Structure formats: structure tokens, C-alpha cells
Amino acid sequence: MNERSVKYSTFVIEKNYNASPERVFSSWSDPSAKAQWFPKADEFDFRVGGREINRGGNGTQLIYTEQGAFFDGHDTPEQREHGTKFMLDKLGLELQNE
């Protein structure tokens, strides 16, 4: 009998982009725009309901929180966090190119 395991984890990533909140939101919520920096954009359901805080000045602060359950060692929280940071860096590059 194989042993089963699960590891629960939460991580938070904070990014500051030199782009308006509208551009960041559009780059994340529009499937064709998201496909430019995230290869599986059509597999995600991005819904309005988050919040925006604007304290003046230019740019956007994105605070991304993910909670997960990682089963049987097929993925780890560390791998997931690393991959998410990589994708958010790609978002930053895409915003610079617009």
C-alpha cells in the first residue's frame, strides 16, 4: 500500500509595477493579454471582486496570496511559489513592453 501525504501551505508575494491599476488588471483578466505572460491563461477564472488601494503616485502594488494543498509530493509549496514569482516577473516585463 502506498503512503499518501498532504502538505498545506500559504504564501504571499508582493510586487510593485510601474503601470496603472487598470493596465495590471487588464493584463491579468483579459485572456489574450494574459497569454502574453502566462501560457495557460485560458485555464483560469479571474473574477472581479478584489480590491484596489491607491495611495497616490504612479504604479500598482499587487499582493498575491495563494493557499494550497499539495498531495503526495507531486508539487511542493516551494515549487509553486517559485513558479508564481517567475510568472509575476513575466507580467512585469510584459507591462514594460506595452
Buried (B, 14 or more C-beta within 10 A) or exposed (E): EEEEEEEEBEBEBEBEBEBBBEBBBBBBBEEEBBEBBBEEBEEEEEEEEEEEEEEEEEEBBBEBEEEBEBEEEEBEBEEBBEEBBEBBEBBBEBBEEE
